[in-house]
Amino acid sequence: MEADFRSQKASDLDLRPIFHWTEDRVRAHVLLCLLAGHLTWHLRRAVALLTFADAERQPQPTRLDPVGDAHPSRSAKAKAETKRNEAGEPVQSYQSLLEHLKTLTRSTCCIAGTGVTFDKLSEPTPTQRRVFELIGKPIPLRLM
């Protein structure tokens, strides 16, 4: 839960305080925040291979200090040192990976004077292709 609240306040979801005055609106807002947190959690797990996230996280034995520092695994330390995962692919922070995904764009082009329009998708980078492989979805060519 702590990570979800941090994620909602920080750059992952970029949520800001919104003031609702009716019970239905408050409930709807909480539901949307929980859904966004759930989707973010799944996406972070799916792309952990391409980020500095510790993919080997094991449940920690009971600690005396529940808010003490976490200790990364050897593979996480290796990722941080080499900036590459075990497969040799470059790794980056989750936020920078999201920024990189934003460069995959689709534009609607119009040929002047003809009224002909068509959609053009920017060429996906290897990292963008790999993200879509990891989440098990094709790169969308158009909005449904």
N, C-alpha and C positions, 0 to 999 in steps of 0.2 A: 504494500500500500504506500509505503514511504516513497518508493521509486516512482509510483504512478503520480503522486502529488507533485513530486519534483519535476517530472516530465510535463505535467500540465502547466506548471508555472514557468518552465524554461522554454527553450526553443523547439522542443519536439512538437508540441501542440499549439504553442503560442496563445494559450487561453488567458484572458484577462478577466478581472472581476466584472460581472454583468449583474445588474440589479433587477430582479424580477419581483413583482408585487403580488402575483396570484399564485395559488398553490399549483395549478396545472403547469404554469410556465416554469416554476422552480423544479418540479418533477421532470419536465421535459429536458431542461438544461442539465440536470444531474444525469439523466439517462444518456444524453449525448456525450457528456464528459466521460462517463464510464465506458461507453462504446468506443470512443476515440482512444482511451487508455488501453482497452482490450486489443484493438487493432494494432496499436503501436507496439504492444508487448509481443504480439505474434510476428509483426514485421521485424522487430529487433532480433527475435530468435531465428527467423528465416535467413537473415542476412548476416548473422554473427560471424560467418566464415570470412566475410569481406570487411569486417570492422575489428577494432581492437578488443572486442568483447571476449570474455573468457568462455570458450565453448566447453571447457572441461569442468565447469563449476560443479562441485560436489557439495552435498549438504555438510555444513560445518558442524563439528562436534560442539556440544554445549560449551559456551564460553562464559567466563566470569563477567566480561564486559560486552553486553549485547550490541553496543554501538561502536565497538572497537574497529580498527582498520581491517579490511578484507585483505587476504593474501592471495595474489594471483598465482595461477598454475605456471608450470615451466613453459607450456606452449603460449600462454598469454604474454609472458615475459619475452619470449622469442619473437612474437609478432611485434611487440613494442620496439624491440631493438632493431629488427631487420626491416620493418614496415612491409612485411610480406607474410602470407600464411604458409602452411606446410606444403601447399601445392604451388607455391611461388607466385601466387596472385598478389597484387598490391592491396594493402589494407589501409583503412582510414577511419576517422571517427564516424559515428552514426550520423551526426549533423552534416558533416561534409559529404557523406554519401547521398543524403537527401538533396543537398544543394546540387550535386552532380546529376542526380536524376531529373532535376528541374530543367536541365538543358535539352532533354529529349522533348521536342516540341512538334506540334502538328499545326500547319498553317493552311488556311483556305486561300487559294490564289485565284485571281480573276484576270482573264485576258481582256485588256481594254478594248472596248468597242464591239466585242463579240457576245458578251454575256455568258461566256463559258467559264465555269468555275471548277476547280479540282483541289483536292487535299494533298498536301505534301508533308511527309514525315521526315524530320531530320534523321540523318544516319546515326543509328545507335552506336555508342562506343562499346568496346568489349566488356567494360564494367557494367554498363546498363543492360547489356544482353545477359550477363551473368546474374544480375539481380532478378530479372524476370525468370531465368531458369530456376533459381533458388526458391522463388515463391510459387513456381509451378504454373505460371500463366504466360500466354503469348503477349508480345508487345502489341497494344491495341492500335489498329490502323485507323479507326474512326470511333467516334462516340456513338453509343447505341441509343 
